[in-house]
């Protein structure tokens, strides 16, 4: 997974200490809190907080900056109540060749957490994907590894998700429009103030996806009213870097686009592997 980010950048943000050193997890009924030396790193929701909103689970929020105090994500913002911290979802979900629901809006598609485990610094969560009748259409295994802080105060978090269809005719697709957004996404605080940099170049958001490098930096202004942190994230699908991005300097989310508008078909038992790395560093860190 460390090969996901450019080698020089990855080397700068991976601590020399073992990932498991002082990285711990606390299991609760509704989710898992990962900590570093007692300070919160993230919360992974494994049970919906509201029975009236049963599909709102299987995501990370809050995601904390390395200081263990600054919350970098939003969940259920008024402008897009379906946004939920760090999440991976798709508008188009097909099983047996037909649409079964909208995972992005959490409609017609449910999740059931079947196992949670923490070992060697990594949290592993197993989740069944359910159609409206409660039938299992896919099995998901997500492994999240939080690294110890690097010397300059940066933290790297790796997400490794494997989705395996339990039925024939399974496919995942982004929004059925020119944007095609879907896949690994982050809803940050104050997204309207963000600027974007990839491969050392400023990136200007457009309505449709933009092509850029394999790593995108999200930066807030260097002012007291904003988080003093920069988020870098990069994604891979089936071991191939994703370089298509939906970016928004507005009240919205940021997304590395996979597969786009056209649904990506998977045979029964054929796994889809999505890998994403998030690096949070003090603004201005080289």
N, C-alpha and C positions, 0 to 999 in steps of 0.2 A: 504493500500500500504506500510506502514511503516514496516510491517512484512516481506517484501521482503528481507531485509538485516538482518544479525544476530542482535539480540536484543541489545547486548552491543555496537556493532558498530553503529547501528542506533541511539541509545541514545546519542552517542558522537557527532553526526553530525546534529542533529535537534535542531534548535534554540528554546529557550523558548519564543521568541516573536512570535506573530501570523504571519502566512505565508504571509498575505496580507499587513502587516505593511511596508510601503515604497516600496513594490514591485509594479511596474506599467508596463503598456504596451503602446506603441505608434503604432498605425495602419498606414500603408502606402499602396500604391497601390500594391506593390510587396511582402509585408510580414509584420511581426509584430516583433518589438524589445521589449524584456522584460528587464526591468532595476531594479536595487536595489539602492535606494537613488541617482538616476541619473546616476549610472554607468551601462554599458551594461552587461547583463547576457547571452543573446542569441538572435539570429535572426532566426525566423521561416519563411522560404520562402513559400509563398502561390500562387505565380505567377511566371512562367518561365521568366528568364531575357532575353532570346533569343528566338524569335518566331520560329527559325529554330530548337530549341531543346525543344519542348513543354512539354515533360515529366519530365523536370528537375525542380520539385517543390515538396512540401510536405516533407521537411527535415529541419534540423537545422544546420546552419552555418552562421556566426561564433558562436562557443561556447567559452565563455570567462572564464578565471580563476577568482576567487573571487576578484582579484585586479582591475577588469574591464578594464585591458589593454592587458594582455597576451592572445593571440588567441591560442587555443589548438587544433583546427581542421583544416583540409584542404578540399577544394572543387575543383573538376576537376583537380587533379594533373596529370602531364604529363604521369606518369607511369600507372595510371588507371583513365582515364578521367571520368569514370562513378561513381567513388567514390564521396561522397557528405556529408561531415561532420558527423552528427549523422543521420542515416537513417534506415529505415526498409523496406526491399524489398526481392523479391524472383525471381529466374530465371524461375521457373515453375509456371505459372498462368493459370488455367483451368476454363472454363465456359461452361456450357452445355456439359460437358464431353470432351471438346477439348481444345487444347492450344490456347490461345488468344494473347500471347505475352510474353515478358521477362521483368519483372519489374526491375530486377537488372541492366540490360543494358538500360532500359527505351525505349524499342522497342515494338511497337504494343499495348502498354498500356498507356492510358492517365489519367490525374487527373483533376478534376474541383472543385475548392474550392467553397463551397456553403454558408458557414457561418464562421465568426470569432467573438469570444466574449471573454471578459476578465472580471472576477469578483472574488472577494475574493482571490486574489493572483494566480489565475489559468487561463491559456489561453486554450480555447477550439476551435478547428478547425474541421469543417465538410467538408469532401471531397468525391466526387463521383469518383469511378473507372470506366474508360471508355474503351471499346474495340476499335479496329481500325475504326469501323463504327460510333463511338460516342454513342453507347448504354451503359447504366449503368449496370455494372455487380456486383458491390458491393458498399456499403456505409461505409465510415470510419469516426469515431469520435475519435480524439486524444485530450487528456487533459494533459497539461504540467503545473506542479506546481513547482515553484522555491521557496525554503525556504530562509528565512533570514540567514545571516551568523551565524554560531555557534561561541561560545566564542574563540575557537582556530583558527578561520578564515576559516573553511570549509563550503562549500555550498553543499546542496543536491537538486537535481532536479529529480522529478518523472515524468515518461512518462506512460500514460495509454491509450492504443489504442484498440478500438473495431472495428473489421471488420465484416460486416454482408453481406452475399451474397444476391444479388437481383435476382439471377437466379439459376436454378437447375445445378447439376453437377459441382459445384465450388470446387476448391482445390488449395492449395499453396504448393510448394515444393522447396527445395534448389537446388543447382547445381546437375545436373544429372551425378555425378561422385563419386569417393570414398570420396571426401571432404564433399559434401553435405551442403556447407555453405548457409546461408540465414536467414533472420530475423533481429533482432536489431543489428546494427553495428556502429562502430565508426572509422573514419579515422582521426587519430591524426597527428599533426606535428611530424616530425622526428620519425616515427615508427621504423626505422631501429636501433634506439638506445634504444628501450624499453626493460625492463625486466618485468617478470610476476610473481606474487605471489598469491596463493590462499590457504586458510586455514593455513597460516603461512609457506607454503612450496613453494620453487622456482619451477616454471613450465617451462619446455622446450618445445617450439613449435615444432610441427611435421607437415608433409604435410597434414595428416588427422586430424580430430578432436581429441582433448585430453579430457579426463574426469578429472574434478577437482571439487572444491567446488562451491557453488552457487554465490560466489562473486569473481571477478578477479581484482587484483590491477595492474595498468599499471604505471611503474615507469621509469623516465628518470635518467641518471647519475647526480650525484650531482656536476655539473660543470656549469660554467657561460654560456656556449653556449646552455644550454638546459633549458626548463621550470622548475621552482622550485616548481612543483606541482605534486601530485600523483592523478590519477583517479581510483576510485573503481567503478565497475558497476556490477549489477546483474539483472537477467531477470526471468520472469515467463511466462508460457503459460497455459491458462485455469487453473490458480491458482496453477500450479505445477512448482517448481524451475527448471531452466535449468542448467545442470551441464556439458554440452558438449560444447567445445569451439574450434573455429578456431582462432589460434594465429599466428602472423607473426612478427618476428624480421627482417623486411625487409620493402620495400616500398609497404605497403599494409594496409588492414584494420584489425580490431579485431571484432569478431562476436560470440555472444552466439547463438548456432545453434538450430534453430527450423524451420520445423520439421525434417530436414535432407533430404536425397536424395528422400525418398518416399513421394509423395504428401499427404498432410493432407486434407481429404475431409470434406466439410461442406454442410449441406442441406440448401436450400433456407430459409433465415430468421434465420439461426442458427449462433449466434455470436461467433467469435474468439476473446478472450481477451488476449492481450499481455501487460505485465507490466514490466517496466524497471526503475531502479534507478541508477543515476549517482551521485557520491560524489566526489567533487574536494577539496583536502586539501593540505596545505603546506607540502612539502616533509619533512619527519621526524616527523610529528605529530603523537602522539600516539592515 
